Amino acid sequence: MSAPVVAQSRAIQAFHPFIKLNRLLADVPAGPSPAPDGEPVKLQVGEPQMAPPALIAETMARATGWNRYPPPRGTAEYRNAAHGWLARRYGRGADLIDPETQILPVPGSREGLFFAALASVGGERDTILLPNPFYHVYAGAAVAAGARPVFVPATAETGFQPAYDRLDAATLDRTALAFVNSPANPQGSVADTAMLARSIALARRHDFAIALDECYAEIHDGTLPPGALEAALELGGGTANMLVVHSLSKRSSAPGLRCGFIAGDPRWLDPLDAALRVGGAGVPLPVLAAGAALWQDEAHVAANRARYRENFAVAERVLGDLQPNVRPAAGFFLWLDVGDGEAAAVKLWREAGIRVLPGAYMSVPDAAGDNPGGREIRVALVHPPDQTEAALTRLRAVLEPELRNARNETTADGAA
Ligand SMILES: Cc1ncc(COP(=O)(O)O)c(C=O)c1O
């Protein structure tokens, strides 16, 4: 594997993909968009555009509690609903979690992940491990916590997941926290149970916390991505060193609700709770009530999944002959090889008013200077299927040479 790398930048904005994208396109006029209203098409953000479930409005209309500060540990109703979902989703893996003491509501996984970094770094534990490419909050949180972020390749060679067990013992002994993201943003890769178990065992051996970000766990095509709790059940040792991170943003198409939870080892969960009490917003009681209703309902989640399945069927139909692996294992992003992601994003904006994210904005160059996301663009399939079809058809018309060449280059390389 290519060597891991420590970021040079200590600026949070250095890792923020949308700040970089805005800068890239600031002076580029938008071309004619394929949308019926002529508005630019936003495929850069992983923000579900499906209508949020009616349950939210119904529950919020009945809920009380706006006159109270959000209770840091939420309500028994919320914790039990979250735990009930864990049990439906991960079976006996949920037995490892005591809903009374081991579930902490968070406004979203973003806030939980950020505060997990703040709460875990200190003393000789000054290092945070993250995959490369990565969800930008991991890097921003590491920088904000004053930690040394170590970016570990998550490329084809390792199934697009970071192999933390290949790091040297000195680095692992300095590690405060490691981020694992499965299903992963951006590549949609899924860590198997063995890989999850290896990462958890490693965290225990070197006594760091491992935050397993599973916020895309419900966006799959029928094959359930395995969860860290299932791996921990097989491994034994309860939830030692683990924090599993879940959210309603993707599962329920409700990123505006700001509602999720973190479950796991009280050794790390309790300091995280303390950090959130200092700097977090908490989850208001009416939001907890809506969240509880959503965790208990599967019908809207199945409907969401069906929409994403349709979107991927569209993607395969429109782009499948140009890119061999259009459909990721899970999640709702296309991760398309276009040779030069930045150039392709500019071209697509200028010619078609379609905004996508250059892969390089979600990754840093490795020790050899190669950016593992440099060739890609990330395309969020978060719109209804008819809009997705119109956008991808236009994307194909603009980027066909890049999509075709990329495949030929990588095939010639033997690296496809
Ligand atoms: C990998 C990953 N983790 C966490 C989040 C944050 O989601 P939220 O804070 O809405 O739960 C996102 C959002 O895009 C994500 O892609």
The ligand as an SDF file (V2000), in Angstrom:
LIG
                    3D

 16 16  0  0  0  0  0  0  0  0999 V2000
  -19.5820    9.7840    6.2260 C   0  0  0  0  0  0  0  0  0  0  0  0
  -20.4820   10.7900    6.8270 C   0  0  0  0  0  0  0  0  0  0  0  0
  -20.5600   10.8720    8.1580 N   0  0  0  0  0  0  0  0  0  0  0  0
  -21.3490   11.7720    8.7510 C   0  0  0  0  0  0  0  0  0  0  0  0
  -22.1080   12.6510    8.0230 C   0  0  0  0  0  0  0  0  0  0  0  0
  -22.9150   13.6900    8.7500 C   0  0  0  0  0  0  0  0  0  0  0  0
  -24.2500   13.4820    8.6770 O   0  0  0  0  0  0  0  0  0  0  0  0
  -25.2120   14.0350    9.7930 P   0  0  0  0  0  0  0  0  0  0  0  0
  -24.4360   14.9410   10.6940 O   0  0  0  0  0  0  0  0  0  0  0  0
  -26.2770   14.7590    9.0930 O   0  0  0  0  0  0  0  0  0  0  0  0
  -25.6910   12.8210   10.5340 O   0  0  0  0  0  0  0  0  0  0  0  0
  -22.0650   12.6200    6.6370 C   0  0  0  0  0  0  0  0  0  0  0  0
  -22.8690   13.5780    5.8470 C   0  0  0  0  0  0  0  0  0  0  0  0
  -22.7440   13.7180    4.6820 O   0  0  0  0  0  0  0  0  0  0  0  0
  -21.2310   11.6610    6.0250 C   0  0  0  0  0  0  0  0  0  0  0  0
  -21.1440   11.5820    4.6990 O   0  0  0  0  0  0  0  0  0  0  0  0
  1  2  1  0
  2  3  1  0
  2 15  2  0
  3  4  2  0
  4  5  1  0
  5  6  1  0
  5 12  2  0
  6  7  1  0
  7  8  1  0
  8  9  2  0
  8 10  1  0
  8 11  1  0
 12 13  1  0
 12 15  1  0
 13 14  2  0
 15 16  1  0
M  END
$$$$
